[in-house]
Amino acid sequence: MVTRFPVLEDEMVFSAIRAQGAGGQNVNKVSSAIHLRYSIPNATLPDEIKARLMALGDQRITEEGVVVIKAQGSRSQEQNKRAAIERLQALVDSVSVTRKVRRATQPTLGSKHRRLEGKSVRGQVKQLRGRVRSGEGA
């Protein structure tokens, strides 16, 4: 189950820049791409989540702990802003999941027997390979 820690828009800094790639004259005139900056140390997230975010080896997180996300998939600045916020929320959600502790188990007796039986059958098949008996047929 994912414990969701919402990221607040008040803690984000947005800047509009010109997008890269195709788009004709529109791309040269309109600043539709969005740079989202989110400071992890100043965020209102729990300290455990902050530590996990800082420990991530993600290239979008600077050494100072600022997450920088660039969104330019859409021609609309508002859609790019929403996409950047969603990606930031997905990043926070990915570290907020606590892994279940794996309990070590023993193989059952039946599975041990099946494994050993399979090994012996396979060994017999291998022994029958490549043996040419002299004296029989030729």
C-alpha positions as CSV (number, residue, x, y, z in Angstrom):
1,M,0.0,0.0,0.0
2,V,1.4,3.4,-1.0
3,T,1.4,6.0,1.7
4,R,0.9,9.2,-0.3
5,F,2.7,12.4,0.8
6,P,1.3,15.2,-1.3
7,V,3.8,17.8,-2.6
8,L,2.6,21.3,-2.1
9,E,2.6,23.7,-5.0
10,D,3.7,26.5,-2.7
11,E,7.0,24.8,-2.2
12,M,7.7,24.5,-6.0
13,V,9.3,27.1,-8.2
14,F,8.3,27.2,-11.8
15,S,10.1,28.9,-14.7
16,A,8.9,28.9,-18.3
17,I,11.5,28.4,-21.0
18,R,11.4,27.8,-24.7
19,A,10.9,24.1,-25.6
20,Q,13.3,22.2,-27.8
21,G,12.4,20.2,-30.9
22,A,9.8,20.5,-33.6
23,G,6.9,22.9,-33.4
24,G,7.5,25.4,-36.3
25,Q,7.6,29.1,-35.5
26,N,5.5,28.6,-32.4
27,V,8.4,26.9,-30.6
28,N,10.7,29.9,-31.3
29,K,8.2,32.5,-29.9
30,V,6.4,30.8,-27.0
31,S,7.9,29.7,-23.7
32,S,5.8,26.6,-23.2
33,A,8.4,24.3,-21.5
34,I,8.5,24.3,-17.7
35,H,11.3,23.9,-15.3
36,L,10.1,22.8,-11.9
37,R,12.4,23.2,-8.9
38,Y,11.6,21.6,-5.5
39,S,14.0,21.9,-2.6
40,I,14.0,18.7,-0.5
41,P,15.5,20.2,2.7
42,N,12.9,22.9,2.8
43,A,10.0,20.6,1.9
44,T,7.2,19.7,4.4
45,L,7.8,16.0,3.9
46,P,8.7,13.6,6.8
47,D,12.4,13.4,7.5
48,E,12.5,9.8,6.5
49,I,11.1,10.5,3.0
50,K,13.6,13.4,2.6
51,A,16.5,11.1,3.5
52,R,15.3,8.5,1.0
53,L,15.0,11.2,-1.7
54,M,18.5,12.5,-1.0
55,A,19.9,8.9,-1.1
56,L,18.4,8.3,-4.5
57,G,21.0,8.3,-7.3
58,D,18.6,10.2,-9.5
59,Q,20.2,12.6,-11.9
60,R,17.3,15.1,-11.4
61,I,18.4,15.7,-7.8
62,T,21.3,18.2,-7.3
63,E,23.9,17.9,-4.6
64,E,22.1,20.7,-2.7
65,G,18.9,18.6,-2.7
66,V,17.0,20.4,-5.3
67,V,14.8,18.3,-7.7
68,V,14.8,19.8,-11.2
69,I,12.2,18.5,-13.6
70,K,11.8,19.7,-17.1
71,A,8.5,19.1,-18.9
72,Q,8.1,20.0,-22.6
73,G,6.0,17.3,-24.0
74,S,3.0,19.5,-24.7
75,R,2.5,22.8,-26.6
76,S,0.5,24.0,-23.6
77,Q,2.4,25.5,-20.7
78,E,-0.4,24.5,-18.3
79,Q,-0.2,20.8,-19.4
80,N,3.6,20.8,-19.1
81,K,3.2,22.3,-15.5
82,R,0.7,19.5,-14.6
83,A,3.1,16.8,-16.1
84,A,6.0,18.2,-14.1
85,I,4.0,18.1,-10.9
86,E,2.8,14.5,-11.6
87,R,6.4,13.4,-12.2
88,L,7.6,15.0,-8.9
89,Q,4.7,13.3,-7.1
90,A,5.6,9.9,-8.7
91,L,9.2,10.4,-7.5
92,V,8.1,11.1,-3.9
93,D,5.6,8.1,-4.1
94,S,8.4,5.8,-5.3
95,V,10.5,6.4,-2.1
96,S,7.5,6.4,0.2
97,V,6.8,2.7,-0.4
98,T,8.2,0.6,2.4
99,R,9.4,-2.8,1.3
100,K,7.9,-5.9,2.9
101,V,10.4,-7.9,4.9
102,R,11.2,-11.2,3.2
103,R,10.7,-14.2,5.5
104,A,13.2,-17.0,4.7
105,T,11.4,-20.3,4.0
106,Q,12.6,-23.9,3.6
107,P,11.8,-26.0,0.6
108,T,9.1,-28.6,1.3
109,L,9.9,-32.3,1.4
110,G,7.9,-32.9,-1.8
111,S,9.8,-30.2,-3.7
112,K,13.1,-31.7,-2.6
113,H,12.1,-35.1,-3.9
114,R,10.9,-33.6,-7.2
115,R,14.2,-31.7,-7.6
116,L,16.4,-34.8,-6.9
117,E,14.3,-37.0,-9.1
118,G,14.7,-34.5,-12.0
119,K,18.4,-34.4,-11.4
120,S,18.8,-38.1,-11.5
121,V,16.7,-38.4,-14.7
122,R,18.8,-35.6,-16.3
123,G,22.0,-37.4,-15.3
124,Q,20.8,-40.7,-16.9
125,V,20.0,-38.9,-20.1
126,K,23.5,-37.4,-20.1
127,Q,25.1,-40.8,-19.5
128,L,23.3,-42.3,-22.5
129,R,24.8,-39.6,-24.8
130,G,27.8,-40.2,-27.0
131,R,28.6,-43.8,-26.0
132,V,29.5,-46.0,-29.0
133,R,29.8,-49.6,-28.0
134,S,32.3,-51.6,-30.0
135,G,31.4,-55.0,-31.3
136,E,27.7,-54.2,-31.9
137,G,26.7,-53.3,-35.4
138,A,28.9,-51.4,-37.7
